[in-house]
């Protein structure tokens, strides 16, 4: 059987021949280099009947299947004859080159992958929308529940306490001139404090709680439940509140002399507080804490006692304020408690509370001791003093060396009462002892402050007693001024 064929030459190599099994679709062409002999490339093929002619060099060539090409009798063309094997044989198709498999695979895989990706995206969007819808419903339900609790609490206080008032928000806006900056007194733990005037001429202090903070709601609840029910001359008086939508407002009595830190840490204003006034402030704070710890119907631990939370009225009488972090316990609960979230101010927290979250009435005793040392010295505990990292270690070192007079504020030196100053320093160092068991209760503290003849114990090693980086060089130089690197924190979460 002879077949004519013409075919253009293959660029850069030998021509190819395609072989296809009998009864099967065309397969990928087999290159000519698999033949016994590589034939020269053809420049032209022309299919005609049973023979093929091409323009190649005159050398004949043979193929593995028995096909061969030889010079034609006319012109420069060659005749090629093909032999077909009947058993598993192959047919020669000079023009047929099958589609490559990777092209077919890619053509099928790309649309499938696109469809799968689109389905996954649709499923993800549906789940995300469902999750957001669920969260929105839960948040709305919690908000409604919290609003109901607030309203119920306010109604309960108004019905139980005749002196407690519930104000409308427009009354608060009028009293504070729309919370103007001119009336702003300061910034509290969970919101700003403003001065206001009611039409009757009554001056008030308004605390506007942060509407986006859960802690603000907790402070609102604590303040209303505690201060409204606990009445003492050394506790700030809560006159009423306002709860309208997201607005939570607490209304206090206005105290014109601001807070204790406004005086004792200012070089010009500290001279206004002589020793008698400072001692009266110390005794007033102690009596207020004793009422909270023992004489009230609830056991209350303040947990954030510091100079900025001690307000002074027109006669310099001390009043404890800011009960947003306070904890309430039954009167017969004498054991310590533990919390996972430690809140307060660095420098005033007891070591067991700051490190392990353990708090009790002895935690407030420690804060009271730090407060007394600051009142006597006019220095902040969080500052470096002498060779020590804080005021506590500096005071204990001077007391041990019987140089306690160097701790006393220079504004108090000309005045008398040196024995009372020494006793007050001794009491303060008893309150800041490292072990909570060694610290006295506030009942003991009030008794020691009230008596001039009671024998006082020698204080043990205080907490946070550590030498600063300057070492003993400053310690040997005597009394040094405290630095001005004040570092405070509002929240610590122990690991």
C-alpha positions in Angstrom: 0.0 0.0 0.0 1.5 3.4 -1.0 0.3 6.8 0.0 1.4 10.3 -1.2 1.8 13.0 1.3 3.3 16.4 1.5 4.1 18.1 4.9 6.0 21.3 5.8 9.3 20.9 7.6 9.5 21.1 11.4 11.4 24.2 12.6 14.6 23.4 14.6 14.4 19.6 14.5 13.4 16.5 12.7 9.8 15.9 11.4 7.4 13.9 13.6 5.1 11.0 12.7 1.9 10.3 14.6 1.0 6.7 15.6 -2.4 5.6 16.8 -3.5 2.2 18.0 -6.1 0.4 15.9 -9.7 1.2 17.0 -8.5 4.0 19.4 -8.6 7.8 19.0 -5.4 9.5 17.9 -2.6 9.7 20.4 0.3 12.0 20.8 2.7 11.9 17.8 5.9 9.8 18.1 9.0 11.7 17.0 11.0 10.4 14.1 14.1 10.0 16.3 12.7 6.7 17.6 13.3 5.2 14.1 16.3 3.1 13.3 17.6 6.0 11.3 16.8 9.7 11.5 15.4 10.9 8.2 16.1 14.3 6.9 13.3 16.9 7.3 10.8 17.2 4.5 10.1 20.6 3.0 6.8 19.7 1.5 4.3 16.8 1.7 1.4 16.2 -0.7 -1.1 13.5 -0.1 -2.0 11.8 -3.4 -3.5 8.3 -3.7 -1.3 5.5 -2.3 2.0 7.3 -2.4 3.5 10.4 -1.0 6.1 12.7 -2.5 8.3 15.1 -0.7 11.4 17.2 -1.3 14.2 15.7 0.7 17.8 14.8 0.1 18.1 11.7 -2.2 19.1 9.3 0.6 16.4 6.7 1.3 15.4 5.9 4.9 13.5 3.1 6.6 11.2 3.0 9.7 10.7 0.6 12.4 7.3 -0.4 11.1 8.7 -1.3 7.7 7.8 2.0 6.0 10.5 3.4 3.7 11.1 6.4 1.5 13.2 6.4 -1.7 13.9 8.8 -4.5 11.2 9.3 -7.0 11.8 8.8 -10.7 10.7 12.3 -11.6 12.1 15.5 -10.0 13.7 15.8 -6.6 10.8 14.1 -4.8 10.8 10.8 -2.8 8.2 8.1 -2.6 7.3 6.7 0.9 5.6 3.4 1.4 3.9 2.5 4.7 3.2 -0.9 6.2 0.3 -1.4 8.7 0.7 -4.0 11.4 -2.4 -6.0 12.1 -1.6 -7.1 15.7 -1.5 -4.2 17.9 -0.2 -2.3 14.9 -0.2 1.5 14.2 -1.5 3.7 11.5 0.6 6.5 10.2 -1.1 9.9 10.3 1.3 12.6 9.0 -1.1 15.5 9.8 -2.7 14.4 13.1 -1.3 15.7 16.5 -3.6 14.9 19.5 -4.5 17.4 22.3 -1.9 17.3 25.1 -3.2 15.7 28.3 -2.2 18.6 30.6 -4.3 21.0 28.4 -7.4 18.8 29.0 -6.7 18.5 32.7 -6.3 22.2 33.1 -9.4 22.9 31.1 -11.5 20.7 33.4 -9.8 21.6 36.7 -10.0 25.4 36.4 -13.9 25.6 36.2 -14.3 23.0 38.9 -12.0 24.9 41.3 -13.8 28.2 40.5 -17.2 26.6 41.4 -15.8 25.1 44.6 -14.3 28.4 45.7 -17.6 30.2 45.0 -19.6 27.7 47.0 -17.1 28.0 50.0 -17.4 31.8 49.8 -21.2 31.7 49.9 -21.2 29.3 52.8 -18.7 31.5 54.8 -20.8 34.6 54.2 -23.9 32.8 55.4 -22.3 31.6 58.6 -20.7 35.0 59.2 -24.0 36.8 58.8 -25.7 34.2 61.1 -23.0 34.7 63.8 -23.3 38.5 63.7 -27.1 38.3 63.9 -26.8 36.0 66.9 -24.3 38.3 68.6 -26.5 41.3 68.0 -29.5 39.6 69.6 -27.4 38.6 72.6 -26.0 42.1 73.0 -29.5 43.6 72.7 -30.8 41.1 75.3 -28.0 41.9 77.7 -28.5 45.6 77.2 -32.2 45.3 77.9 -31.5 43.2 81.0 -28.9 45.7 82.3 -31.2 48.6 81.7 -33.9 46.8 83.6 -31.5 46.1 86.5 -30.5 49.8 86.5 -34.1 51.0 86.6 -35.0 48.5 89.3 -32.0 49.5 91.4 -32.8 53.2 91.1 -36.5 52.7 92.0 -35.4 50.6 95.0 -33.1 53.3 96.2 -35.7 56.1 95.7 -38.3 54.1 97.7 -35.9 53.0 100.5 -34.0 56.3 101.1 -35.9 59.5 101.5 -32.8 61.7 101.0 -31.9 59.9 97.7 -33.2 61.6 94.6 -33.6 60.5 91.0 -32.9 63.4 88.5 -33.8 63.8 84.9 -30.9 64.2 82.4 -32.1 67.7 81.4 -31.7 68.8 85.0 -28.1 67.6 85.0 -27.4 69.4 81.7 -28.8 72.6 83.1 -26.8 72.3 86.3 -23.5 71.7 84.5 -24.1 74.0 81.5 -24.1 71.0 79.2 -21.0 69.6 80.8 -18.8 72.6 79.9 -15.1 72.4 80.3 -15.2 75.4 82.7 -17.1 73.3 85.2 -14.9 70.3 84.9 -13.2 69.5 88.3 -11.2 66.5 87.2 -11.2 63.0 85.7 -12.3 60.1 87.8 -11.6 56.4 87.4 -14.5 55.8 84.9 -15.5 59.3 83.9 -15.1 63.1 84.3 -16.4 65.1 87.3 -18.1 68.4 86.9 -19.3 71.1 89.2 -23.0 72.1 89.0 -25.6 74.3 90.5 -29.3 73.5 91.1 -31.8 76.4 90.8 -32.2 76.3 94.6 -28.5 77.4 94.9 -27.2 73.9 96.0 -23.8 73.1 94.7 -23.2 69.6 93.5 -20.4 67.4 92.0 -21.5 65.4 89.0 -19.7 62.2 87.9 -20.6 61.3 84.3 -19.8 57.6 83.8 -18.4 56.2 80.6 -21.4 54.9 78.6 -19.2 52.4 76.6 -17.6 50.8 79.7 -18.9 47.8 81.6 -16.8 49.0 84.5 -18.8 52.2 84.4 -22.0 50.3 84.9 -20.4 48.3 87.8 -19.2 51.6 89.4 -22.7 53.0 89.0 -24.1 50.0 90.7 -21.5 50.0 93.5 -21.9 53.7 94.2 -25.7 53.6 94.4 -25.8 50.5 96.6 -22.9 51.6 98.9 -22.8 55.3 99.4 -26.6 55.7 99.3 -27.0 53.2 102.1 -23.8 53.9 104.1 -24.0 57.2 106.0 -20.9 58.5 107.9 -19.3 61.9 108.4 -16.1 60.6 106.8 -17.8 59.2 103.7 -18.8 61.4 100.8 -22.6 61.8 100.5 -24.4 60.6 97.4 -27.4 62.9 96.8 -28.9 61.0 93.9 -28.4 59.7 90.4 -29.6 59.8 86.8 -30.1 56.8 84.5 -31.4 57.7 81.1 -30.5 55.4 78.2 -26.7 55.2 77.9 -26.2 58.2 80.3 -25.3 57.2 83.9 -24.7 60.1 86.2 -24.0 60.2 90.0 -24.7 63.4 92.0 -22.6 64.1 95.1 -22.4 66.8 97.6 -19.9 69.4 96.5 -16.7 69.7 98.6 -14.9 73.0 97.9 -11.4 72.0 99.0 -11.1 69.3 96.3 -8.9 66.3 97.3 -6.0 65.7 99.6 -3.4 65.4 96.9 -4.2 68.9 95.8 -2.6 70.1 99.1 0.1 67.7 100.3 1.9 67.4 97.0 2.0 71.1 96.2 4.8 73.2 97.5 2.7 76.3 98.0 -0.5 74.8 99.3 1.0 72.2 101.7 1.7 75.0 104.1 -2.0 75.5 104.6 -2.1 72.1 106.3 -0.4 72.3 109.7 0.2 69.2 111.9 -3.2 69.5 113.7 -5.1 69.5 110.4 -3.0 66.6 109.0 -3.5 64.6 112.2 -7.3 65.3 112.0 -7.3 64.1 108.4 -5.5 60.9 109.4 -7.9 60.2 112.2 -10.9 61.0 110.0 -9.7 58.5 107.3 -9.2 55.8 110.0 -12.7 56.3 111.4 -14.2 56.1 108.0 -12.4 52.8 107.2 -13.4 51.4 110.6 -17.0 52.2 109.8 -16.7 50.4 106.4 -14.9 47.4 107.9 -16.8 46.8 111.1 -19.7 49.1 112.1 -21.8 49.2 108.9 -24.3 46.6 108.1 -22.1 45.4 105.3 -18.4 44.7 105.2 -16.9 46.9 102.6 -13.4 46.8 101.3 -12.5 50.0 99.4 -9.5 48.6 97.4 -8.5 52.0 96.0 -7.6 54.2 98.9 -5.3 57.1 97.8 -5.0 60.9 98.3 -7.0 61.7 95.2 -9.9 59.7 96.7 -9.9 61.6 100.0 -12.0 64.7 99.6 -11.9 67.7 101.9 -14.9 69.8 102.9 -14.9 73.5 103.9 -13.5 72.7 107.4 -10.8 70.2 106.0 -12.8 67.2 107.3 -11.7 64.1 105.3 -14.3 62.2 103.4 -13.6 58.9 101.6 -14.9 58.8 98.0 -14.9 56.7 94.8 -16.4 53.3 95.7 -16.4 52.1 92.2 -13.9 49.3 92.9 -15.3 48.4 96.4 -16.3 44.9 97.4 -19.2 44.0 99.7 -19.2 41.1 102.0 -21.3 39.9 104.9 -20.4 41.0 108.4 -19.2 37.6 109.5 -16.8 37.1 106.6 -13.3 37.4 108.2 -11.4 35.4 105.6 -9.4 36.8 102.7 -10.8 36.6 99.2 -9.2 36.1 95.8 -9.9 37.7 92.5 -8.6 37.1 89.0 -8.7 40.8 88.1 -6.6 43.1 90.3 -7.6 46.8 90.1 -6.2 49.7 91.9 -3.3 52.1 91.9 0.4 51.1 92.0 2.1 52.1 95.2 -1.1 51.7 97.4 -1.9 48.0 96.8 -0.9 45.4 99.3 1.7 42.9 98.1 -0.5 39.8 98.4 -3.2 41.6 96.4 -0.9 42.9 93.7 0.9 39.5 93.3 -1.9 36.9 93.9 -5.2 38.8 93.9 -5.8 38.1 97.6 -7.6 41.0 99.3 -9.2 41.5 102.7 -9.6 44.4 105.2 -5.8 44.2 105.7 -5.5 45.4 102.1 -7.1 48.7 103.0 -4.9 48.8 106.2 -1.8 48.7 103.9 -3.2 51.5 101.8 -3.9 53.5 104.9 -0.3 53.1 106.1 1.0 54.4 102.8 -1.4 57.3 102.9 -0.2 58.3 106.4 3.4 58.3 105.3 2.6 60.6 102.4 0.6 63.0 104.6 3.5 63.3 107.1 6.3 63.5 104.5 4.6 65.4 101.7 6.1 62.9 99.2 4.6 60.3 97.0 5.3 56.6 97.6 5.8 55.9 93.9 8.9 58.2 93.8 12.4 57.2 94.5 13.6 58.5 97.9 17.2 58.4 98.9 18.6 55.0 98.0 15.2 53.4 97.9 12.7 52.8 95.1 9.8 54.1 97.2 8.8 56.0 100.3 8.1 52.9 102.4 11.7 51.6 102.5 13.1 55.1 103.0 10.8 55.7 106.0 11.5 52.3 107.6 15.3 52.9 107.3 15.1 56.3 108.9 12.9 54.9 111.7 15.3 52.1 112.4 18.2 54.5 112.6 16.1 56.8 114.8 16.3 59.6 112.2 12.5 59.7 111.6 12.5 63.5 111.9 14.2 63.6 108.5 11.0 62.1 107.0 8.7 64.9 108.3 7.7 67.5 105.8 9.7 70.7 106.0 6.5 72.7 106.3 5.8 70.9 109.7 9.3 71.3 111.3 8.6 74.6 113.2 5.4 73.3 114.7 5.2 71.1 117.8 3.7 67.6 118.2 7.0 65.7 117.5 5.9 62.8 119.7 2.6 62.5 117.9 4.5 62.5 114.6 6.7 59.7 115.7 3.8 57.6 116.9 2.0 58.3 113.6 5.1 57.1 111.7 5.2 54.0 113.9 1.6 53.2 113.3 2.0 53.7 109.5 5.0 51.3 109.4 2.9 48.7 111.3 0.2 49.0 108.6 2.7 48.4 105.7 4.3 45.3 107.1 4.9 42.7 104.5 2.8 39.9 106.1 -0.9 40.7 106.3 -1.2 38.8 109.6 1.2 41.2 111.3 -0.8 44.3 110.3 -3.3 45.7 112.8 -7.0 46.1 112.1 -8.5 49.5 111.7 -10.1 49.1 115.2 -6.5 48.8 116.5 -5.3 51.7 114.5 -8.1 54.0 115.8 -7.3 52.9 119.3 -3.6 53.7 118.8 -4.3 57.1 117.3 -6.6 58.0 120.1 -4.3 57.1 122.9 -1.0 58.8 123.7 0.0 56.2 126.3 -0.6 52.9 124.5 2.6 51.0 123.9 3.3 50.5 120.2 5.0 47.4 118.8 8.2 47.8 116.7 7.3 47.4 113.0 8.7 44.5 111.1 10.2 44.5 107.6 7.9 46.4 105.3 6.7 45.4 101.8 8.4 46.6 98.7 11.6 47.2 100.6 14.3 47.5 97.9 17.4 49.5 97.1 17.2 51.6 94.0 19.8 51.4 91.2 21.8 54.3 92.6 22.8 51.9 95.4 24.4 52.9 98.7 26.0 56.1 97.4 22.9 58.1 98.0 22.2 56.2 101.2 25.5 57.4 102.7 24.7 61.0 101.6 21.8 61.3 104.0 18.4 62.7 103.1 17.7 63.0 99.4 14.8 64.5 97.5 12.3 62.2 95.9 12.3 62.0 92.1 9.4 63.0 89.9 8.8 59.8 88.0 5.2 59.0 89.0 4.0 55.7 87.6 0.4 54.6 88.3 -1.8 51.9 86.9 -5.5 51.3 87.1 -5.7 47.6 86.2 -3.4 44.6 86.6 -4.3 41.1 85.5 -1.9 38.6 87.1 -0.8 35.5 85.2 
